[in-house]
Amino acid sequence: MVTLRVIRRVPAPIIGVTGRIPDRQAAVFEEVLDWLETSGVLVERVDADAEPPDMRARSGDHPQLPAIHANGALVSEGRYLTRHELAHVAAQASPALPAAAVRVAATIGAAAALGDARAIAAAEQDARALGLDAALVAVALQAGAVHRTTHGAAPAA
């Protein structure tokens, strides 16, 4: 899971003739952070003025705000990122499956599509050796079975 830590200073609204006017750029940024949370990214918002002194030392003496950390690594400071840029940051910070795990899952799906019981058993054994989750194996088997029934592949002998 991706965790974004946003250290920012919430600007005080400008009081004008018509009433309180919020900083539009900061408001849009907060809406983008809300959107990111709805997509499954954990967003921790930290007000720089309310941050404990020990946390200030870890995030730098005087970082330019807003400072954005993805899984603990500083990725941006000093400007509001757009929705596209924040989505890209979250995607880059997402853990990826190892190539070996992807190969084994593809092998299971292909063996299931062909209906080759021996190849399925061998690929499942490889998956267990890699420590892959049983749910991943089940999804690969189901995908292969759907392909076989949809495309009418003949079972292997």
N, C-alpha and C positions, 0 to 999 in steps of 0.2 A: 504494500500500500504506500502511496506517495503522501508525504506530509510536507506542506508548505507552511513556513513560518514567516509571517509578514510583520515586520517592525515598521510602524508608521506613526505619524503624528496626525491626529484627526484635526483638521483645520476648523477653527471657530467660524460660524456663519457670519457673513457680512450683514450688518443691520443697515438697511437702506430706507428710503421713503416708503416703499411698499411693504416693508417687513423684513423678515430674516431670509437671506439668500445663501444657500449652501454653496460651497466650492464645487462646481459642476464636475471638474476633472476627478476630484476625490470621490464624489458620489458615484460616478460611472465606474471607477476602480472598485469600489465596494460592491456594486452590482455584479461585476465580473467575478469577484471572489465568491459571491453568493452562488453564481452559476457554476463555478468550479466545484463548490461543495456539493451541489446537487448531482454532479457527475461522479461522485465517489472519492474525491480528493479531500483529505483532511486538511483544512485551512485553519491555522492558529494565528489569530490577529493579536498583536501585542502593541499596546500604546507605549511609545518611547518614553513618555513622561511618567508612566505608571510602572515601568519595568524596574525590577529590583536591581540594586547596584551590581550584584554578582553576575547577573545576566548581561548588563551593559559591558562588562569587561570581556565577556566571551564573544559578543557580537561586534567588538571593535570599539575603539575609544570614541570616535565620532563618525559613525557611518552616515552616509547621505541617505536620507529617507525618501521614499520607502525602501527598506532593504528586504529582499526576498531570498529566503533560504529554502532549497529543495532537499529534503532528507539530510539536513545539516550543512549542506554546501551552499555558499553564497552564490547566487546566480544573477542577481541584478540589484543595483542600488542607485538611488537618485532620480528615478523616473517611474511614472505609472506605466506598467505594461498593458498592452491591449489584450483583448480576449484571446486572439490568435496566439500571441506570444506566450501567455500563461498556459494555454493548452499545450503548446509545444514544450514548455518547461516541464509540465506534468508528464507528458509522454516520454521525454528524455529521462526522467527520474524513475519511471516505472521499471520494475525488475523484469528482465526478459528471460524466457525459457532457454536453457542451454541447448545448443544445436543438437546434441546427442538425444535429448528428450524429444525434440521435434521430429528427428529421424525415426525414433522408435514409434512414436504416435502415428506417423505417416505409414510406417511399415505395417502396424496393426490394422489401420484402416484399409490399406491395399489388400492385405491378406483376407480381411473380412469381406471385401468387395468380391474377391475371387472365390471365397468360400473354402479356402485352404486351411483346414484345421491344424495341420502340423506347423504351418508358418505362423498362424495365430498364436499357438502355444509357445513357439520359440520367441516371438516378439513380446509376448506377455512376460516371459521369463527375463528377457532383456530389460523390460520396463521395471520389474521388481528389483533387478540388480542395480538399476539407476536410482531406485527409491522413489519412483514416480507414484503419484496418487492413484488409487484405484478408480477414482472418478474420471481421470484423464483417459485411462485405459477403456473404461466403459463408453465414453464419448467417441473414442476412435473406433471401437467395435460397432457402435450404433451407426456412425457415419458410413462405415464400410458396408454394413448390412443394408442401409437405405440405398446406397449406390447400386448394390447388387440387385435389389428388388426393382429399382427404378429403371435400370438399364438392361436388366435381364441377363446378367452374366451367368454362364453355366458353372456349376460347382466343379472344382478341381478334383481329379481322381487321386 
